[in-house]
Amino acid sequence: MKILITGTRDLAAELAKVYSGHDVVSVGRSTGNDINDVRLWGEEFLSYDLVFNCAYSGLGQVILLDYFYQNWFKDRKS
């Protein structure tokens, strides 16, 4: 399973450990992936099976959720 985790510390780091047997990528500001700018980098992860959003940045969580929802929903309808 391919898993994207936003955030790189605390809960995000623990989730990465728990799912280490899978293809896990953790992204965050420290890796150049701000959740507020998901439209700039999110396409790379649209083929992933699961997204854990552990990053927080005001409306960034809503932006991230909407980005993946819209793209996955569109893909499901095709």
N, C-alpha and C positions, 0 to 999 in steps of 0.2 A: 504494500500500500504506500502511496506517495502522500506525505503529510507536510503541510506548510504551517509553521508556527510563527506568529508575529510576536516580537519581543525576544530578547536574548538572555534575560536574567530572571531570577526568582522562579515564579510559576512556569514560565516558558522554558527555562533551563531544566526544570524537573520533568516537564512533559517530554522534552527531547530525550531525556534519559530513559523514561518509561517506554517510549516507542523506538528506542535505538535499533531494534531489529527490523525496522522499516526504513524506507527512503525518506528521511526527515531533513527539512531545511528550515533553519531559524533565520528570520530577517527582522531588522529593526533599524532605527536611526544609525546605530553603530555600524551597520553593514550597508548604509546608503539607501535604505528602503523605508521611507516615511509613510505611515499608513494614510496620511492626508493626500499623498501623491500616488496612490495605488494605480491610477491610470497610466502612470509612467513606467511601472515595473510589473504590474499584476499579470499581464498577458503570459509571461514566462511560466506562471503557476496555474493557469486555467486547466491544465490536464491533471492536476493533483486531485486526489480523492477526498481530502479532508483539510479544513483550515481551522486551526485553533487561534483565536485572536486574543492574545494576552497583552498587547500593546494598548496604551491609552493616550489619547490626544483629543480631548473635546469631542467634536463631531467626527473625528477620524475613524472611530469604530463603526459609525453608521455608514460612512463613505466606503469603508472596506467591505462591510457586509453587503451593501447594495451592489458594489462592483461585482463580487463573486455571484451573488444571487442573479443579477441581470444576465451575466454571461453564461452561467450554468443553466438557467431557465431557457435561454435562447437556444443553447446547444441541445437541451432535452427535447425541444419542439422540432428540431431539424431531423 
